[in-house]
């Protein structure tokens, strides 16, 4: 039943329902743990520095990486898990994303000196 109803609704309505559900679940957790994607994106939009490169620790499935790469000139993303890293390499091939298959403690000493900004 849910699948049939989902197929009948416009995508914007489906997205709205998903957002409301994730916000409600976050509220029930007393705003702890991971925030919903929409909250993260709004923070990035509000506080992001125009034309700055981004460094992300934990690519996971690449949702945030994709969002950032669509708005900013370059994203550096670190993913220590080999399978997630391999999937991200395929997804972001030929994009403005540099991926690292390691933890931040190992990558930051060489990456951070190469970055410039305010």
C-alpha positions in Angstrom: 0.0 0.0 0.0 2.7 2.5 1.0 4.6 1.8 -2.2 1.5 2.4 -4.4 0.7 5.6 -2.5 4.4 6.8 -2.9 4.2 6.2 -6.6 1.1 8.4 -6.9 2.5 11.4 -4.9 4.7 14.0 -6.5 8.4 13.7 -5.5 8.2 17.0 -3.6 5.5 15.6 -1.4 7.4 12.4 -0.8 10.5 14.4 0.1 8.5 16.7 2.5 7.1 13.6 4.3 10.6 12.1 4.6 11.9 15.4 6.0 9.1 15.7 8.5 9.6 12.1 9.7 13.4 12.6 10.1 12.8 15.8 12.0 10.3 14.2 14.3 12.6 11.3 15.0 15.5 13.7 15.8 13.2 15.6 18.1 12.3 12.4 19.9 16.0 11.8 20.5 16.2 15.2 22.1 18.2 16.6 19.1 21.1 14.2 19.9 22.9 11.9 17.6 23.1 12.7 13.9 21.0 15.6 12.7 18.8 15.1 9.6 20.4 15.9 6.2 18.2 19.0 5.7 19.6 20.5 9.0 23.2 19.8 7.9 22.5 21.4 4.5 21.0 24.5 5.9 24.0 25.0 8.3 26.3 24.6 5.3 24.4 27.1 3.3 24.2 29.6 6.2 27.8 29.4 7.4 29.7 28.2 4.3 32.3 30.5 2.9 31.7 31.3 -0.8 34.2 29.6 -3.1 35.9 27.7 -0.2 37.1 24.1 -0.4 35.5 21.7 2.0 37.1 18.9 4.0 34.7 16.2 5.1 35.6 13.4 7.4 33.4 10.3 6.8 32.1 10.1 3.2 29.8 7.2 4.1 27.3 7.0 1.2 28.3 10.4 -0.2 25.1 12.4 0.4 26.8 15.4 2.0 29.7 15.1 -0.4 27.4 15.4 -3.3 25.6 18.4 -1.8 28.8 20.2 -1.1 30.4 19.4 -4.5 27.3 21.0 -6.2 27.9 24.3 -4.4 31.6 24.7 -3.7 34.7 24.4 -6.0 36.2 21.4 -4.3 35.5 18.8 -1.7 38.1 16.6 0.1 36.5 13.7 1.7 38.0 11.0 3.9 36.5 7.5 4.2 38.4 4.8 6.0 36.1 1.9 5.2 37.4 0.3 1.9 34.0 -0.7 0.4 32.5 2.8 1.1 35.6 4.4 -0.3 35.4 2.3 -3.5 31.8 3.2 -4.0 32.5 6.9 -3.5 35.4 6.7 -6.0 33.0 5.4 -8.6 30.3 7.9 -7.7 32.5 10.9 -7.7 34.8 10.0 -10.6 35.4 13.1 -12.8 33.8 15.4 -10.2 35.4 18.1 -8.1 36.0 15.7 -5.2 39.2 14.2 -3.9 38.8 11.1 -1.9 41.1 9.5 0.7 40.9 6.0 2.0 42.3 6.6 5.5 41.5 8.3 8.8 41.8 12.0 9.4 44.7 11.6 11.8 46.8 10.3 8.9 45.5 12.6 6.2 45.3 16.0 7.9 49.0 16.6 8.4 49.6 16.5 4.7 46.3 17.9 3.5 45.7 20.9 5.7 48.9 22.8 4.7 47.8 22.6 1.1 44.5 24.4 1.8 44.2 28.2 1.9 41.4 30.5 2.9 40.2 32.9 5.5 
